[in-house]
């Protein structure tokens, strides 16, 4: 297999295809995952997985360990499987794809990509591999996992309760594994994680919110200090700080298990997270923020960041990808500006709340999971003044003409990356 054939193979694997442990097992057997000596660190949850993967991998690399990392996203798979902070070699990825292709029909893409990543980590002789888990059940194929992490759990558009989502994330728990979660985890989710951790006979670590200090919110900046570890992160918002707390606790859990991780690798590794996987500035003057989000809870987080910054006028360019429920997303964006205690029957009605968003320009992003602009606008118009634009360039031009305090580009990773290219 050459690289083009390899990419074609992974693209032939469909997204969202149902599967179970029985269907997935032959593919992990094909790359002999059960014989691997790699120490895996699984990361599950609703939001923040990519950031936590990058932070933890950064710490481990700074500590001198050979470390692999796998994240989900729109980039080619070769760029999302990293060895030592660099994209995996073409030959290693081609060899993994060749083994998988011999098993039979192409599996679900989640299975194929993760199995290929495992093969690459083993071939490279990685001591650790930090992996994003869209399906925590797949962690059952990792032979060694001393620590795992559960990021923020919240409404994702599926309609599942927090308890059910937490129970799903807990599928990766196992005996003697330390599980780290966010200090801001919802009570219902934490309760379920506690029960699941007890059944799995593993330790659950919930960082203390009192140990987390934030500053710079009014200027849309974010300086973080967690337990005496100060960071200046590229991301905006309290969720970025909470992800940093998870990464620190994962490193400390590994240290308690005997791995040599000093303070300096933690201080230097966490800020190495890519700005593109969280809310970040595209430009300071005028203020243009990219917010990769497609889930209701992420929309609420964005609204809360803008509300904390006391922004009066906001203009939005929206291009949604992989969004399960666009109406729920825009409803969450509208209501996210209003504290729960101030929500009455009137403000809960679509379009009746007061928020700083003047207008939403809707586009169709260049992504296989894109929500057509017409479909997104049909739901958005119940909450905001909207306009459909044929291209991102047109939407950005119109939005900038509005001269709002902040222009926000939100939606899937594809639209945020495309917006970033416009300013390079």
N, C-alpha and C positions, 0 to 999 in steps of 0.2 A: 504493500500500500504506500502510495506517495501522500504528500500533505493534502493535496486537493481531494483525493479519494477518502482520506481520513476525515476531513471536514464534511464531505458529502455524507459519510456514514453517520456522523453525529446529527447532522441536520435531518437525516431520514428517520431518526428516533423521535417519535411524536411527544409533544408536551401534554400532560393531563391524562395520559392513558392509564387506566386502573391496573394495579398490579399488587401482589402480595409477596410475602417472604419466599414462598415456593417458586414464584415466577422469577424473582430477582436472584435467587441463589446460584443458578448455573453461571451467571455472568461474573459474580465475585469468585466462584470456584475457578473460572477460566483464567483469572489473573492471580490465582493462589493467594488470595487476600488472607486466608486463615493462617498461613505460614509466615506472614510478615512479622518482623520485629519492630516495626514502626510504632511509636507511642502516639495514638490518635487523641485529639481534643475536638470533640464535636460541639457545634454551636447551633442551637435551635431557638425558636421563638417567632414572634410576629414581625418585629422590626428591630433593626440594629445588628443583624447577624454579620453582614459583610464587614462593617466597621470593627466589630469585636474580633473577627478572624484576623483582620489586618493588624490590629493592635497587638494581639497575643503573638502572632507570628513575628512582628517587629521586636518584641521583647526577647523571644527565644533566639532570634538571629543575633541580636546585640549581646546576648549571653554566651554566644559562641557555639550554639547547637546548629547542626545541619537541620533545616526546617523546611517543610513543604507547606503549601497552602492552596486551598481550593475554594472558589466563590462562585455564586450563581450570577448571571448577568447577560447582557447583550453582546459583549465582546466575544470574539472567537475563543473556543475552548483552550487553545494553546496559551492565550494570554491570561486565562483565569486559573490555570494550574501553574503554580510557581514553585521553583526549587531555589532556595537561598535568595529569595527576593527577585528572581528573574524568571521570565517565561520558560516553561519546560522546553527541552529540545525537541525538534520535529521528529527525530528518529525514535525517541522514547515514546512519544505520543502515537506515532504510526505503528509501533510494535504492539502497544496496548490495544489499539483499534483492530489490528489484525486478529488478535486473540479473541476479542469479543465478537467479531463478525463471523467467526467459525461456529459459534454456539447455535445460531439459528436466526430467525427473523429479528430485526432490530427491536430492542427492548424500549421501554420508556426512557426518555432522554435523561431523567434524573438518575436512573440506574446505570445507564451507559457511561455518563460523565463521571460519576463517583467511582465506579469500578475502574475506569481508565486512570483516574487520579491516583487511586490506590496502587495500581501497577507502576505508575511513574515514581511514586514516593519510594516504593520498595526497590526499584531498579537504581535509584539515586542513592540508596543507603541512608535515607533520612532518619534522624533520631526521633523527630517529632513531625507531625502533620496536623495542621489546624484546618478543619473543614466545615463549610456551611452546609447545614442539613435541611433542605426543604421538606424532607420526610425523615424524622428522627428514627423511624423503624429501621432504616438502613444502617444505623450505627451498630446494630446487632451483628454485622459482618466484620466489624473491627475486632481483631483478637486482643488488643491492648488499648485501654482508654483510662488513664489515671484520673483525668479531670474532664469535665464537660461544662457547658454554660447554657443558660436559658435567658435570652434577652427579653425585652418588654413584650408581654402578651396582652393583646387587645383586640378590638373589633377589626376584622380583616375583610368583611364583606361576605363571608361564607354563611353567616347566620348562626354559627356555632357559639355556644356559651364560653365564657372565660375558663370555666372548669374543664370543659371538653378540650379546649385548645391547650390548656396546661397539661392535661392527661396525655394528649398526643405528644407534646414536647418531652414528657417524662419517659417515653418509650426508649430513650437512649440510656437511661439509668441502669446501673449494674452494681453488684456488690463491691464495696471498698472504693468505689469511684467517688470523688468529691464533686458535687454539683454546685455551681455558682450562679446566682441570679442577680437581677438588678435591685438596687435599694428602693426603687419606685414601683416595684411590682404590685399589681392590684391584690387586695386582700383575698379575693376569691381564688385567684391564680396561685398565690402563695400557699393557701390552705391545701389545695390539691397537690401542689409540689411536695409539701410536707408529708402528706399521706403516701404518695408514690415513693418518696425517698425512704420512708420507713419500711415499706414493703420490699424495696430493692436492697435494703441494708447498706445504704450509702449516706454520706454526710451531705447536708444541704447548708450552704453558706449564703446568707443574705446580708450584703454590706449595710452598714448603718447610714441612714440618711444624714445624721448629725455629723458624720465624718466627711461629708461632701460639701465643699464651699465653692460658690460660683460668684463671678463678678463680670461686669462689662455688658450686662443684658441690654441696658438702655441704648448702647451704641451698636447693638447687634454683634458684639464680640463675645468671646467666651474664654475666660481664664479659669482653670479648674485646679482645685487642690483636694486630693482625696487622701486622707490619713497621713498627711505630711508629704505626699508626692505631688508637686506642682506641675501643671502642664499648660501650655498654650496650644490649643487644638485648632485645626483648620475648619472645624465644623461649628455651626451655630446651633444653640438650643441646649436645654437641660438634658435632653436624651443623649447628646454627645458626651456630657459629663458622666452620666450614668453608665454608658458603655465603657468609659475609661475606668470606672470603679470596678466593673466586672473584670476587665483585663488585668488590673492590679491584683485582684483577689485570685484569679486563675494562676498568676505567677507565684503568689505567696503559697497557694495550695501545693504547687509543684515543689517549691522550696521546702515545705514541711514534709514532703515525700522523699526528700533527699537529693533533689536536683539543685545544682549550684547556680542560683540566680541572685545576683547582688542588686543593690539599689540602682546603680547607674544604668544597667540594661533596661530597667523598668522606666526610668526617667527619659531615656533616649528612645526607647522602642515604641511607646504609646503614641507620641506625636507623629510617627511615620505613617499613620493612617492616611489613605488617599482622600483628598477633599471631595472627590466626585461621588463618594458613597454616602454622603450626608449633606445636610443643608450647608451651603457655602456661598461665598461671594464670587460672582463673575466679574464685577466691577464695583468700585467704591463710589466713583463720581460719574454719573448718577449711581445710586445704590441699586444693583441688580443681583438678585439672589436666586440660585438654582436650588430647588427642593425636590430631590428624587423621592416621590411618594405616590402610592397608588392604593393605599388602604385607609379606611376611615380614621383609625387611630393616628396615622401619620398626618392626616389633614388637621386633626385637632392639635397635634404637637406644633405644626406650622403656625396655626392661628394663635396659639399661646405665646410663641416666640414673638410674633408681630405685636401682639397685645402688650407684652412685657416691655417692648421697645417703644411703646407709646407712639406708634406710627399712625398718622392721621389719614393718609390717602395711599391706597395700594392698588396697583394694576397687575393683573394676572394673565400670563400666557399658559394655557393648559393643553397638554398633549398626553393623554392617559394610555398606559399599556398595562396589560395583565391586571386589569381592575375587575373584580368580581361583581361589584354593584356600584355603578357610577352615581346613581341617585343618593345612595348612602354616603358616598365619598363627598359630594358637594354639600349635602346636608350637614355632615360633620365639619366641613370647612366653615360653613356659615355659623353654626352654633358654637364652634370652638372658641370664638372671641368672648363668649358670655360665660362668666363663672356659674357653676352649677347652682349656687344659692340664689342667683338673680334670674334664673330661668322660670318664667311663668307660662301660662297657657298661650299667651299671645306670642312671646318670643320663640316658642317651640313650633309655631306655624312657619312653613316655608316662606322665605322672603320677608319676614316681619321683624327680624332682629336688626339691631344696629351694629354695623361692622365697617371697617375702613376700606373694604374692597369696592372700588368704583366700577370696575368692569372686568369681565373675563373674556379673553380672546381664545377661541378654541381651534386647535389644529389636529390633523391626523399625523402622528409621528411615524417615522420610517422604521417600523418594527413589526415582526410577524405576529406579535400579540397586541397590536395597536387597537384601541377603541376608535372607530370612525368618528370624525369630528361631529357629524350630524347626530349620531347617537348620544355622544357626550353632551352636546349643546342642548339636546331635548330634555335632559335632566338638570343641567346647570341653570337653565333659564328660570326655573322655579325659585331659585335662590339668589341669583345675581343678574345684572344686566350683561348680556352676552352678545358675541358676534363671531361668526365662523370665518376663518381665513384659510386661503388655499395653501399657503406656505408659512413656515416658521419665520422667514425673513419679513414677510408682510405683517404678520402678527407682532413681531418685535418692533417694527417701524411704527405701527399704529400705537402700540403701548407706550413707546417712548415719547410720542407726540402728546400724550396725555399729561406728561410731566408730574407724575405721582411721586410721593416721597420714596417709595420703594417699588421696583418692578420685580415680580416673582415669576420665575419659570418653573412650573411644577408638572409632575406626571412621572412617567417611567424614566428609566435610565437613558433611553434613546433620546428623548427630547432634551434632557439636560446636557448630554454630551454634544448634541447638535448645536445647542445654544452656546456652549463653551467654545466651539470652533468658530463661531461668528465673531468672537472677540480676540482671537489669536492673530 
